């Protein structure tokens, strides 16, 4: 059984009574004169910078280490809420 698409919705899929949009994509064609040469712009320059941890990143690392230690301490109560071990 083939799905019948509503008018103007060729890019849509209709599985199990729901509409799922397929991702859009665009194509651009450019014509340049023969003496013109195109060079791709450098969008992501490769700058070598030293990474400096900010205060927030240090706190995240600290909390991550604390969470790992907490999981190791309570390995036998994995997934149980804290109040359950009272």
N, C-alpha and C positions, 0 to 999 in steps of 0.2 A: 504494500500500500504506500503510495507516494503522497507526501504532504503537499497540499495546495497552499501556496503562499498568497497572502493578501496583496492587492495591487500596490506596487511600489515598495514591497518589502522583500526584494530578492536576496538581500544580505542577511536575512534573519533565518534562524532555524526554529522549527516548531516541535521540540520533543516533549511528549507527555503533557500536552496542554499548557505549555509555558513558552514564552518567547525569549530566546537567547540571541543577543546581538553578536555578530561576528566582528572582530576588530577591524577598524578602518585603516586603510593605507592610501597614500597619495603618491603619484608618480608625476614628475615634472620633466618635460623635454625642453631643452634649451639649444638653440642653434646659434653658433658663433661664426663670425667671418673667418676665412681661412688664415688670415694673419694674426688672429687673436688666439691666445693660449690660456686655458683655464687651469688654475692651481687650487687644490683643495685648501681651505683655510685651516689653520691649526686651532682646533676647538679646545683641546685639552693639552696645554703646554706641559712639558715634562720638566718641572722645576724641582730640584732636589732641596728640600727644606728639612730641617731637623724637627722632629715631632716633640712638642712641648706639652706635657700633660697639664690640663687645666684643673682647677679645684674640683669641678664636677666630675671629671674623669677619675681623679684620685678617689673621690667618694664612691663612685660606682665600683671601682676595683675593690675598695674596702668592703662594701656591702656584698659583693660577689664572693669574696673570700669568707666572710662571715656566714653566708648562706651555705657554702660548701662545708664549713666546719659544723654547722647546725645539722646538716643532712648526715654527716658522719656520726655525730653524737646520737641521733635518733634514727639510725638505719633500720631498727626493728619495728618502728612505728611509721613506716613510709605511707604517706597519704592520709594518716589519721589526724584529725584536728587536735590542736594543743590542749583544749579543755578535756579531751577524752582520756588523757593520762593522769587525771587528778587523783 
